[in-house]
Amino acid sequence: MSRGRSKGGKRDIPSIERRKTGRLLPRIRITVFCEGKNSEPEYLKTVTGIYGNQLVEIVLERAAGVPITLVEKAISELKRRGRPKNSFEQNDQIWVAFDRDDHPKVPQAINAAKQSGICVAYSNPCFELWGILHFGDHDAPISRHAAQKLLSKLMPGYDPNKGKYLNFDLASASLGEASARAKKMRQRRISESKPLENPYTDFDVLVDLIIANGRKLKRH
């Protein structure tokens, strides 16, 4: 939030950060340790820029390593911060975002994160599955390369060989539908007694958190 001061010496506070009582609105700071260098970080930056409404701050740690390394770094950051010092820090959250891919120790990474109070945004087989859900339902096991190929057909401009950027302008109109599809997908995995199995994503939980805390803005 702004730390500037007015000519009278009082700190300038944007009206967006005041309640009707004049108190500061608590912001939420979300630190995300991302496996990916481009896809997840750029998507999250765009979501926060559009829907965060200056009440959500995303701190991105890009390409922070394989899942177990991400979790270890996130736990170290959590310990470094210690106990919250004020109401603003109580709103801080630390997340890890990674894919199943062919990584080792994925179940161990997820368990270690949750036991330590780290939130997880996990996609199986890959983040591209979340992109696919913006364009329709998908509920069949799929490989990472097949998911990338399918998304390149659904989303003009997406090229797995050129940075893997998702075109948010094309995806934003169906953001709510994608979230609903992801939730149904998870319920199906649970009903099959195959939690976290391919296909699976809970990236929508992180996206919905950003939107919910932005308060003022609504989905397209």
Summary of the structure (lengths in Angstrom):
residues: 220
radius of gyration: 18.5
end to end distance: 25.6
largest distance: 64.0
contacts: 681
relative contact order: 0.15
helix: 44%
strand: 15%
